[in-house]
Amino acid sequence: MRARAVWVVARREVRTRLRARSFVVGTSVSVLVLVAFVLLQTALFTGDRDTRVGLSGQATAIADPLVREAASRGLAITTTTVRDPDDGAARVADGALDALVTGAPSALSLLVADSVDEDLRGALTTIAQREVLRGLLATFDTETTPDEILLLITDTAVDVHALAAPDTQRTQRLAVALVVVVLLYMSLLLHGTMVAQGVVEEKSTRVVELLLATIRPWQLLLGKVLGLGLVGLAQLAVIGAAGIVLATATGVLSIPWSAAGTLLWGLFWYVLGYLFYAAVFAAAGSLVSRQEETQAVLLPVTSVLVLAFVLGFGLLTRAPTGVAAGVLSVLPPFAPILMPGRLAMGVAPVWQVGVAVVLMLGTVAGLAWLGGRIYTGAILSTGGRVKARAALRAG
């Protein structure tokens, strides 16, 4: 009987939302936005940023020439003095630096994570060749022919070392990761807000009083959360599948199976993230009786989601393997956004995924109990805004 009551509420939400014009329009617009994102790949989202280059030892002398030479090639560089080359290598490995330059100005060595920026290589090569030429002019020998000088300069090149083999699919995986982050953020925010607005609507119109005459508060809340969650899951699956098909058909994406796996992970994390945020959205919505008050009461929750999105986007494009990304991706408020992105890029260790799932499940259970108590204590209160502490005591 209890399960039937929950299913009746959930089915009502699913039917109402799927038949709504806003659902069709919203899904269509989301697909169109995704189309634009796929066609433009990551150019509009990664943006221009400074390449972070560490200089160690004698290489610190080329800081200013390197910045100027790189700028002439359209590459913005920020240089940092690194005292210990081993520390610099570690910073390259975790993404804190894009490259480390060591050695004398005429014999430079460049360390990168996997692939080297050709503009950076060209700038360093030019600087090294100038230093060789300057040395030859300082010790000019009349017996040295111009051809020999030219040969010495031409043979001067930067010694490039990579910590790992070049990843030819990194750009595509990053694009898929950013798409997943955007879709998850939009879905969690949209459907979480819909939960809160639905609660407020039923409360303000006194419909909830009629519903609670036949079912219990927790059954009504659970049915609403499950119903809207299923709608969001279906919408996310449709948009994600459409994006994969389009990207594969146009040749933009050459890793369809990897993208499909990412979509499945995204759906899994959407479920966890939705359950996490929906309980909070529902509890917050039950504290007010008018739609005009909804935005204010939801601001703390939406702010956390926005912060998770901004941090996730920034860390994925700059340092997906860094300590900050690793820590934040296992914390419940950020995991539904950041962890799927790191999984898409293939940089999330299995143990971190396991820890994130366990923490999410535990937190979801705790929030479900807490949100249910607040919802039960506040849903029948009319008039002014109810304080959460009072709702807890009443629930």
Buried (B, 14 or more C-beta within 10 A) or exposed (E): EEEEBBBBBBBBBBEBBBEEEEBEEBBEEBBEBBBEBBEEBBEEBBEEEEBBBBBBBBBBBBBEBBBEBBEEBEBEBEBBEBEEBEBBBBBBBBBBBBBBBBBBBBBBBBBBBEBBBEBBBBBBBBBBBBBBBEEBEEEEEEEEEEEEBEEBBEEBEBEBEBEEEEBEBBEBBBBBBBBBBBBBBBBBBBBBBBBBBBBBBBBBEEEBEEBBEEBBBBBBBBBBBBBBBBBBBBBBBEBBBBBBEBBBEEEBBEBEEBBBBBBBBBBBBBBBBBBBBBBBBBBBBBBBBEEEBBEEBBEEBBEBBEEBBEBBBEBBBBBBBBEBBBEBBBBBBBBBBBBBBBBBBBBBEEEBBEBBBEBBBEBBEEBBEBBBBBBBBBBBBEEEBBEBEBBBEBB
